[in-house]
């Protein structure tokens, strides 16, 4: 792991001192997300419920470091995702607000196209389950995921589509009283549509 960070540091230092290899810009778009299973516990009985996809959004900035044949692209994003659960005849919405740091390694194809993949590091700012009077009592803050995608770029403007899957076992727990608890697997499973603009 230390060797990987050292290599990334050396690449970043080289690109920074050679400005023609460094691009940066802004990015934003929409997400179609669903999280994992909801487990509702009442006394000793447990009911499992799957989520439904709901729209969300993201925006932020990125740096693109060009190296021979490839590029390395770290991003810093604010992301809001939602997913819904039908429980006891009603719908509860799970909303997650977080900071995402995807680090994509990509390959440019035929001048216009690109394919890429890499890890994404996430810090959860807030988790809310909008169902009756359940309140959040605990949640995991840090998680790791992976993205893979493809896109097109015309000059300074580009667009891409990605699939993201959470790799860490993360969950949030909500409680109404001592006999009723809800635990939700908060790992994302989402399709991400993005557009971006490069300043250079």
N, C-alpha and C positions, 0 to 999 in steps of 0.2 A: 504493500500500500504506500509506504514511504517513497519507493522508487517511482510509482505512478505520479504522485504529487510533485516530485522533483522534476520529472519529465515535463509535466504541464507547466511548472514554473519556468523552466528553461525556454519552452516554446513561447510562453507569454512574454518573457523578457526580450526574446529575439524579435517577436512581432512588434512590440512596443517601440523598440529602437530602430525598426525598419518600417516606417509608417505605411508604406505601400502594401504591406501585408495585413494591415489592420482595418477592419470596417466596424461601424457601430450604427445603431438605429433604434427605432421604437416598434413595438409589436402589440397586437390586440386581436381579440376574436371571441368566439362562442364555444361552449363546451356542452356535450350531451353526456351526462354522467349518471351512473348508478353505483351505489355502494353495496356492501355485502349484506348478509342475512341479519334480520332483526330477531332477537330472542327475547320474548316476553315471558317473565316469570311471575306467576301469581301463586302464592303459597309454595307448593312443591311441583306444580304443573308448569311445563315449558311449551310455548308455541313458537314455531319458526316461520318467519315471513320474508319473502324475497322482495327486493326493491324494484321500482320502476324508474326509467330514465326521465330526467328533467333538465331543462336548459340552464346554463350558467354563463359566466364570462371570465375573461382574463385580460390584463394589459400590463405592459412593462417595457423594459429595454434589454438590449443584447449587445454583445461584442462578438465579432467574427474574426478569427485568426486564420489566415490562409497559409497553409503549408503545402509542399509539393504533393499534388494529386488529391489532397483532402483539405478539409477545413474543420476547425474546432470552434464551437459556438456556445459559450455560456450565456444563460438568460436569467434575468431577475424579474419575476412576475408576481403580481397580486391576483389571486384567483378566488372566485366564489363559485361553489358547486352546490347543486341541490339534487336530492333523490327523494322519492315518496314511497310510503308504505301504507297499505290498507289493513287496518287493525280494528277489530270489533265494529266493522261496518263504516268506519270513518277513515279519512286519509290524514296521515301525519307526514310532514315535510322535514327532512333532515337537511340543514344548511350548514356548510363548512366554509369558513373564510381562512385563507392560508397564504403563505409566501412560498412560491415554487422556485427552485433553481435547477432547471434542466441544463445538462451539459451534453450537447449533441456532437457526435463525430460524423461528418458528412462527406459525400462524394458528389461532385458536379458531373452531370451527364449531358452530353451534346450541347453544352453552352447554356441551355435554358432550364433543364431539369436538374433535380437533386434528390438524393436519397440519404437518409440519416437515421441514427439510433444512438441511444445512450441513457445513462441514469438520470433520475430527477430526485432532488432532495427537497423535502417539504417540512415546513414549520407551520403547525396549525395555530391560528390566532383565536378562533372562536368556533364552537360547535353548538348548534341549537336544534332541538327537536320540537317542532310546533305541533304538539298533540296534548290536548287537555291541560293538565297542570303538572306534567312531568318536568323535572328540572335536572340539569346536568350536574352530576356529582363527581365525575372523573373522566378524563380523556387523555389519549397519548398525544404528545406535542410533535414529536419528530417521526418521520417515516421516510422510506426509500421506495422508489418506483422505477419503472423503465418505460421509455417511449421509443416508438419506431414510426417513421413516416416518410412522406415524399412531397415534393413541391415543385413550383415553377418560379422563375425569376425573370423579370423584364426590366433591365436597367436597375434602378434603385428600388423598384416595387416588386414584392413577391408575395406568394401565398402558399400555404401548405396544409396538409391534413395529417393528423397523428392519431395513433392509438396508444393509450397509457394504461398500465396495470400496476397497482400497488404490490410491492413485494414484502413489506413488513407486516407482521401481524399486529394491527392496531384496532382499537375499539373505543367507543364512548359509552358510558353508563348513565342512565337516567332513572330517577326514582320519583314515585308519587307518594308512597308511604312505605312502611316497613315490609308490607306484603306484596307490593307491586314494583317490579324492576324491569327495565328494558335495557338490553345491551345490543349495540349495533356495530357490526364490522365496518369500519370507516375506510377500508382500502378502496381507492377509486378504480373504476373500470369505465373509461370514457373515450369518446371520440372528440378530438380537438380541431377546430377550424381556425386558422390564423392568417392575418395579413400583416405585412410589415413594410417599413420604409427605411432605407439606408441613407444616412446623412453623408456617408463617404464609402 
